[in-house]
């Protein structure tokens, strides 16, 4: 692949809920993250790096503080899907949508 590894981040905040009842994938679930990572690796191999970040359980650093502020200032729904640091989806999404977003990123690189 041209351009190196694609970085996939899910930014969530389990102290806040935008939806009251069963609204899609629960990214705070370890099983959901493991399954999505497995599907991503199966589809793209080692060309991706996948990480789940829960803002309410992560020691604040520059990046997490920036995203916390962006969520508040722009009234973004969570979770967020970032591909190479760029916001791709704000709100509920599933592994299939992550794969679609990575495919688009790969097409843009070629």
C-alpha positions as CSV (number, residue, x, y, z in Angstrom):
1,X,0.0,0.0,0.0
2,X,1.2,3.5,-0.8
3,X,1.5,5.9,2.1
4,X,2.1,3.6,5.1
5,X,-0.1,2.4,7.9
6,X,-3.6,3.7,8.2
7,X,-4.4,4.8,11.8
8,X,-8.0,4.1,13.0
9,X,-9.2,5.6,16.2
10,X,-12.5,5.5,17.9
11,X,-13.0,8.3,20.5
12,X,-15.7,7.7,23.0
13,X,-16.8,9.1,26.3
14,X,-18.6,6.6,28.4
15,X,-19.6,9.2,31.0
16,X,-21.9,10.7,28.3
17,X,-24.6,9.0,26.3
18,X,-26.2,10.5,23.2
19,X,-28.7,7.7,22.9
20,X,-30.8,6.1,25.6
21,X,-31.6,2.7,24.3
22,X,-29.5,0.1,22.3
23,X,-28.1,2.4,19.7
24,X,-25.6,0.3,17.8
25,X,-22.2,-1.0,18.6
26,X,-21.1,-0.5,22.2
27,X,-17.5,0.4,21.6
28,X,-16.8,0.5,25.3
29,X,-17.2,-3.3,25.2
30,X,-13.8,-5.0,25.0
31,X,-15.4,-7.7,22.8
32,X,-16.7,-5.2,20.3
33,X,-13.2,-3.7,20.0
34,X,-11.5,-7.1,19.6
35,X,-14.0,-8.2,16.9
36,X,-13.7,-4.9,14.9
37,X,-9.9,-5.1,15.1
38,X,-10.0,-8.7,13.9
39,X,-12.3,-7.8,11.0
40,X,-10.1,-4.8,10.1
41,X,-6.9,-6.9,10.3
42,X,-8.5,-9.6,8.2
43,X,-9.5,-7.2,5.5
44,X,-6.4,-5.0,5.4
45,X,-3.7,-6.9,7.2
46,X,-0.9,-5.1,9.0
47,X,-1.6,-1.9,7.0
48,X,-3.8,-0.6,9.9
49,X,-3.4,0.4,13.5
50,X,-6.7,0.3,15.5
51,X,-7.2,2.0,18.9
52,X,-10.2,2.7,21.1
53,X,-10.0,5.7,23.4
54,X,-12.5,6.5,26.2
55,X,-12.1,10.1,27.1
56,X,-13.6,9.5,30.6
57,X,-11.0,6.8,31.4
58,X,-7.9,8.1,29.7
59,X,-5.2,10.3,31.2
60,X,-5.6,13.6,29.4
61,X,-3.0,14.4,26.9
62,X,-2.8,17.0,24.1
63,X,-4.8,14.9,21.6
64,X,-7.6,13.9,24.0
65,X,-8.0,17.4,25.3
66,X,-8.3,18.7,21.8
67,X,-11.0,16.1,20.9
68,X,-12.9,16.8,24.2
69,X,-13.0,20.5,23.3
70,X,-14.0,19.8,19.7
71,X,-16.9,17.5,20.9
72,X,-18.2,20.3,23.2
73,X,-17.6,23.2,20.9
74,X,-19.0,21.5,17.8
75,X,-21.7,19.6,19.7
76,X,-20.5,16.3,18.1
77,X,-22.3,13.1,18.7
78,X,-20.1,10.3,20.1
79,X,-18.4,8.0,19.4
80,X,-16.1,9.5,16.8
81,X,-14.3,7.6,14.0
82,X,-11.0,9.1,13.0
83,X,-9.0,7.9,10.1
84,X,-5.4,9.2,10.2
85,X,-6.5,11.9,12.6
86,X,-9.3,13.2,10.5
87,X,-12.9,12.9,11.7
88,X,-14.9,10.6,9.4
89,X,-18.0,9.8,11.4
90,X,-19.6,11.4,14.4
91,X,-22.3,9.3,16.0
92,X,-23.1,5.6,15.9
93,X,-21.3,3.4,13.4
94,X,-20.3,-0.3,13.1
95,X,-17.3,-2.3,11.9
96,X,-18.6,-2.3,8.3
97,X,-18.7,1.5,8.2
98,X,-15.1,1.5,9.6
99,X,-14.0,-0.8,6.7
100,X,-15.8,1.4,4.2
101,X,-14.0,4.5,5.5
102,X,-10.6,2.8,5.4
103,X,-11.3,1.7,1.8
104,X,-12.1,5.3,0.8
105,X,-8.9,6.5,2.5
106,X,-6.9,3.9,0.6
107,X,-8.4,4.9,-2.7
108,X,-7.6,8.6,-2.0
109,X,-4.0,7.6,-1.4
110,X,-3.5,6.0,-4.8
